[in-house]
Amino acid sequence: MIFIDTSAFYAILDRDDRAHARVRVTWATVLSPASTTALITSNYVLVESFALIQARLGVSAVREFNDAILPVVVCRWVTEQDHAAAVNAVLTSGRRDLSLVDCSSFQVMRRLGVHRAFAINQHFREQGFDLLPEIAAEGG
């Protein structure tokens, strides 16, 4: 399984994003017929992604996200326990740049045994997850 973060979803859609080209190559690879990897995300990532895409790219981009990208991604819901652990992680970290959505993603990934993230967000690497090679080279 590969967990997909908001940073990857956004870069797929925004042609002006600095990681767009690399993300599109990775997206094509994980969607290729040779790939049998399940793509997952969380409901918190979806809320964050919808808000970011709508605010920056508009409703037509949200429609493209919903109609062309989400059908191949399985949404896993953040449980009450995941949420509580994520809140604790945010408060314990004392960091301004570590979000509740990020911490909930880490928690969901650990609960599901997912080790790879399709993300530009380096917090995933800091938490011990592997970033897809095409994204890791970006260093973003």
Backbone bond lengths (Angstrom), bond angles and torsions (degrees), N, CA, C in turn:
res aa  C-N    CA-C-N  psi(-1)  N-CA   C-N-CA  omega(-1)  CA-C   N-CA-C  phi
1 M - - - 1.447 - - 1.526 109.80 -
2 I 1.313 114.84 148.42 1.459 121.73 174.50 1.524 107.36 -125.20
3 F 1.323 115.97 128.91 1.456 121.67 177.02 1.517 108.90 -89.79
4 I 1.319 117.50 130.07 1.465 121.51 -178.85 1.520 109.60 -105.62
5 D 1.331 114.83 127.24 1.454 123.72 -178.95 1.531 111.14 -96.18
6 T 1.312 115.69 161.49 1.465 122.52 175.92 1.526 111.62 -51.96
7 S 1.328 117.27 -40.41 1.463 120.52 -177.39 1.520 112.06 -58.91
8 A 1.318 117.89 -37.28 1.465 121.11 177.78 1.528 110.67 -74.90
9 F 1.335 117.08 -45.28 1.459 119.63 178.14 1.533 110.69 -54.98
10 Y 1.319 115.63 -47.12 1.461 119.71 -178.03 1.528 111.36 -63.35
11 A 1.325 116.83 -45.12 1.465 120.44 -177.92 1.533 111.80 -65.97
12 I 1.324 118.03 -28.58 1.463 120.40 175.32 1.527 109.90 -61.80
13 L 1.313 116.70 -40.43 1.463 121.84 -173.89 1.522 114.86 -87.24
14 D 1.319 118.34 -30.85 1.461 121.62 -174.58 1.526 111.14 -93.78
15 R 1.315 115.39 104.73 1.474 120.33 -178.87 1.525 112.55 -63.34
16 D 1.330 117.45 -19.60 1.464 121.33 179.35 1.524 113.27 -90.36
17 D 1.312 117.62 -5.86 1.462 120.97 178.60 1.529 108.81 -67.43
18 R 1.321 116.71 138.13 1.474 119.96 -175.68 1.525 113.03 -63.78
19 A 1.317 117.64 -22.57 1.464 120.74 179.81 1.527 112.69 -98.80
20 H 1.325 117.97 3.20 1.466 121.71 -173.18 1.535 112.93 -51.95
21 A 1.319 117.80 -50.40 1.472 120.52 -175.96 1.528 111.29 -61.34
22 R 1.313 117.23 -46.07 1.469 120.20 -179.68 1.521 111.73 -66.47
23 V 1.317 116.03 -39.33 1.458 120.07 179.97 1.520 110.37 -66.21
24 R 1.314 117.73 -39.79 1.471 120.63 179.28 1.533 110.84 -63.66
25 V 1.319 117.33 -39.20 1.466 120.85 177.07 1.525 109.72 -63.46
26 T 1.313 116.80 -46.07 1.469 120.74 178.55 1.519 110.69 -62.69
27 W 1.327 117.05 -42.98 1.464 121.61 179.00 1.527 110.03 -58.51
28 A 1.313 117.27 -46.25 1.469 120.86 179.19 1.529 110.72 -62.41
29 T 1.321 116.96 -37.88 1.462 121.05 -179.84 1.524 111.25 -66.05
30 V 1.332 117.37 -46.51 1.467 119.13 -177.82 1.531 111.81 -71.80
31 L 1.322 117.30 -18.66 1.463 120.62 177.42 1.524 113.37 -94.84
32 S 1.327 116.70 -4.84 1.465 119.63 -177.18 1.523 110.62 -62.37
33 P 1.337 116.63 151.77 1.463 119.81 178.82 1.528 113.34 -58.42
34 A 1.330 117.53 -25.19 1.462 121.13 179.79 1.530 112.22 -74.23
35 S 1.322 117.19 -19.11 1.456 120.82 -178.13 1.524 110.94 -85.38
36 T 1.310 115.58 133.27 1.468 120.33 177.27 1.530 110.44 -115.46
37 T 1.313 115.86 14.29 1.443 121.42 -176.78 1.524 111.26 -76.68
38 A 1.323 116.37 131.96 1.466 121.19 175.74 1.522 108.87 -78.22
39 L 1.321 116.32 138.76 1.457 122.76 178.03 1.518 108.42 -106.16
40 I 1.329 115.63 125.90 1.460 118.96 -178.75 1.515 110.43 -130.79
41 T 1.311 114.81 160.35 1.456 122.91 172.65 1.516 106.54 -149.99
42 S 1.324 116.57 -175.91 1.462 119.68 177.91 1.521 110.44 -118.16
43 N 1.313 115.66 163.69 1.458 120.00 177.06 1.531 110.96 -63.71
44 Y 1.333 118.42 -31.00 1.467 119.97 177.31 1.528 110.44 -67.03
45 V 1.326 117.13 -41.13 1.469 120.50 177.30 1.525 110.02 -63.17
46 L 1.324 117.09 -39.26 1.458 119.65 179.05 1.523 111.60 -63.74
47 V 1.313 118.27 -43.05 1.468 121.04 177.82 1.528 109.82 -61.16
48 E 1.325 116.22 -47.37 1.465 120.56 179.32 1.526 111.09 -61.74
49 S 1.330 116.86 -43.02 1.466 121.42 -178.50 1.525 111.68 -65.00
50 F 1.335 116.32 -46.66 1.468 119.55 178.10 1.523 110.60 -57.05
51 A 1.322 117.17 -46.41 1.466 121.25 -178.27 1.525 111.44 -63.29
52 L 1.310 117.26 -45.84 1.461 121.37 -178.62 1.526 111.57 -66.32
53 I 1.305 116.14 -46.87 1.463 120.44 -179.00 1.528 110.59 -63.65
54 Q 1.318 117.46 -44.15 1.467 120.58 179.53 1.526 110.92 -63.39
55 A 1.327 117.59 -44.43 1.462 121.24 -177.83 1.526 112.61 -66.67
56 R 1.315 117.22 -39.27 1.461 120.40 -174.32 1.526 114.48 -95.83
57 L 1.336 117.16 -32.82 1.465 119.43 -173.28 1.524 113.72 -117.14
58 G 1.311 117.85 -16.76 1.456 121.01 176.35 1.520 113.87 100.13
59 V 1.333 113.89 173.36 1.462 121.27 -175.19 1.523 112.17 -67.24
60 S 1.323 118.23 -33.49 1.475 118.85 179.02 1.529 110.67 -62.88
61 A 1.317 117.47 -35.91 1.469 120.61 176.98 1.530 110.59 -69.77
62 V 1.336 117.01 -36.07 1.468 120.18 175.61 1.521 109.41 -62.74
63 R 1.319 116.29 -41.12 1.471 120.38 178.49 1.533 110.51 -62.78
64 E 1.318 117.15 -43.31 1.477 120.66 177.63 1.528 110.29 -62.26
65 F 1.317 116.74 -43.37 1.465 122.17 177.42 1.526 110.22 -58.17
66 N 1.299 116.28 -49.60 1.460 121.99 -178.03 1.528 112.40 -66.19
67 D 1.322 117.16 -42.35 1.461 121.24 -172.70 1.533 114.44 -88.16
68 A 1.329 117.51 -31.67 1.465 119.91 -173.34 1.530 114.01 -107.19
69 I 1.315 117.54 -26.13 1.463 119.99 -175.21 1.529 111.80 -103.97
70 L 1.311 116.62 -49.71 1.466 119.87 -174.23 1.529 115.72 -63.18
71 P 1.334 120.25 -28.07 1.470 117.84 179.63 1.531 115.00 -60.54
72 V 1.327 118.17 -19.57 1.467 120.03 -179.42 1.532 112.41 -101.82
73 V 1.331 116.34 7.24 1.456 121.87 -177.71 1.528 109.24 -118.26
74 V 1.328 115.80 134.24 1.465 121.45 176.94 1.523 108.14 -92.26
75 C 1.313 116.56 131.03 1.465 121.61 177.67 1.517 109.88 -94.11
76 R 1.325 115.56 125.21 1.457 122.00 174.17 1.529 107.56 -105.56
77 W 1.306 116.49 130.85 1.450 121.01 -176.07 1.519 111.07 -81.90
78 V 1.321 115.29 138.07 1.460 122.14 174.12 1.524 106.60 -70.78
79 T 1.317 115.87 125.24 1.463 120.45 179.38 1.531 109.89 -82.39
80 E 1.309 115.28 170.00 1.464 120.31 176.15 1.526 110.05 -60.27
81 Q 1.328 117.16 -39.00 1.465 121.41 179.06 1.535 110.95 -68.46
82 D 1.346 116.89 -40.57 1.469 120.30 176.18 1.524 110.17 -59.12
83 H 1.326 115.57 -45.98 1.462 121.04 -178.53 1.526 110.59 -60.97
84 A 1.317 117.34 -47.45 1.464 120.99 -179.65 1.531 110.94 -61.09
85 A 1.323 117.06 -42.22 1.470 120.68 178.48 1.523 111.03 -65.44
86 A 1.331 117.19 -38.04 1.460 121.45 179.35 1.529 111.27 -67.16
87 V 1.324 116.71 -43.23 1.468 120.19 176.51 1.523 109.63 -60.07
88 N 1.310 117.26 -45.30 1.458 121.37 178.25 1.530 111.19 -59.42
89 A 1.328 117.14 -42.12 1.470 121.25 179.82 1.525 111.24 -63.60
90 V 1.330 117.18 -42.09 1.473 120.63 178.67 1.528 109.71 -62.69
91 L 1.312 116.61 -48.54 1.461 120.42 -176.86 1.527 112.23 -67.60
92 T 1.314 116.65 -37.22 1.461 121.38 179.91 1.528 111.60 -70.61
93 S 1.338 116.62 -35.77 1.467 120.27 -176.28 1.527 112.16 -66.76
94 G 1.330 116.62 -34.58 1.459 119.85 -177.36 1.517 113.76 66.48
95 R 1.323 116.72 18.94 1.477 121.42 -176.70 1.529 110.29 -104.26
96 R 1.304 116.26 139.02 1.463 121.18 177.32 1.523 111.52 -76.44
97 D 1.321 117.45 -26.49 1.465 120.67 -172.47 1.532 113.98 -94.01
98 L 1.310 118.10 6.20 1.464 121.48 179.58 1.524 107.93 -109.36
99 S 1.331 116.38 109.91 1.460 120.62 -171.43 1.523 113.30 -89.28
100 L 1.319 114.83 162.54 1.460 121.57 174.60 1.523 110.40 -60.94
101 V 1.321 116.98 -37.96 1.474 120.11 178.87 1.526 109.84 -64.58
102 D 1.320 117.47 -45.03 1.471 119.90 177.50 1.522 110.78 -58.92
103 C 1.320 116.93 -49.62 1.474 120.23 -177.64 1.519 111.63 -64.35
104 S 1.324 117.48 -34.95 1.473 119.35 176.64 1.528 109.87 -68.67
105 S 1.325 117.04 -35.60 1.472 120.32 176.86 1.521 110.76 -61.93
106 F 1.328 116.57 -45.90 1.469 120.38 178.95 1.526 110.34 -59.05
107 Q 1.319 115.67 -42.23 1.462 120.54 -178.58 1.531 111.05 -64.83
108 V 1.328 116.78 -45.34 1.472 120.95 178.80 1.526 109.92 -62.44
109 M 1.330 116.77 -43.14 1.465 120.24 179.45 1.522 111.01 -60.75
110 R 1.315 117.04 -44.37 1.466 119.95 179.53 1.525 110.83 -64.33
111 R 1.321 116.35 -43.10 1.468 119.96 -179.27 1.519 111.24 -61.61
112 L 1.335 117.04 -37.62 1.462 121.70 -177.08 1.531 113.16 -90.79
113 G 1.324 117.77 -4.84 1.461 121.02 -179.24 1.517 113.46 73.27
114 V 1.320 117.18 30.98 1.466 122.19 179.47 1.528 108.34 -90.75
115 H 1.335 116.44 132.28 1.461 120.87 -176.15 1.519 113.85 -113.49
116 R 1.346 116.47 -11.54 1.472 119.83 -177.73 1.518 110.80 -118.08
117 A 1.326 113.97 139.91 1.461 120.35 178.31 1.523 109.64 -123.75
118 F 1.299 115.78 135.92 1.456 123.01 170.27 1.523 104.00 -93.04
119 A 1.323 115.36 93.66 1.458 121.27 -172.88 1.517 110.37 -155.85
120 I 1.297 115.46 149.21 1.461 121.27 172.59 1.525 108.50 -94.30
121 N 1.288 116.28 -21.39 1.452 125.36 -179.00 1.534 110.37 -64.71
122 Q 1.322 116.30 113.72 1.464 121.62 -176.72 1.528 113.62 -70.83
123 H 1.331 117.60 -10.06 1.460 119.34 176.75 1.532 111.57 -60.20
124 F 1.322 116.39 -29.30 1.472 119.51 178.01 1.526 109.91 -63.59
125 R 1.321 117.33 -43.50 1.468 120.85 177.75 1.523 110.10 -64.31
126 E 1.341 117.52 -42.56 1.468 121.36 178.32 1.526 111.65 -57.54
127 Q 1.327 116.77 -31.09 1.459 121.90 -178.60 1.531 112.60 -88.04
128 G 1.336 116.71 3.51 1.458 120.73 175.16 1.516 115.35 94.80
129 F 1.310 117.66 9.85 1.462 120.76 178.46 1.527 109.91 -93.16
130 D 1.322 115.80 151.67 1.461 121.25 176.91 1.514 109.19 -87.68
131 L 1.332 115.99 133.65 1.452 121.16 173.09 1.522 107.58 -92.74
132 L 1.305 115.90 148.19 1.456 118.55 177.50 1.533 108.83 -57.84
133 P 1.344 119.20 142.08 1.473 122.26 -173.23 1.522 114.32 -55.42
134 E 1.309 117.10 -39.67 1.459 119.18 -178.17 1.537 111.33 -64.53
135 I 1.309 116.50 -30.91 1.453 120.98 179.42 1.524 111.04 -83.47
136 A 1.322 116.24 -39.45 1.457 120.37 -178.63 1.515 110.97 -58.61
137 A 1.338 117.59 -34.60 1.454 121.54 -179.12 1.528 111.62 -66.71
138 E 1.334 116.40 -22.19 1.470 120.85 -178.60 1.522 110.99 -69.13
139 G 1.332 115.54 -35.62 1.460 119.47 178.65 1.517 113.70 72.91
140 G 1.341 118.62 12.02 1.463 121.83 -175.72 1.469 115.60 -82.44
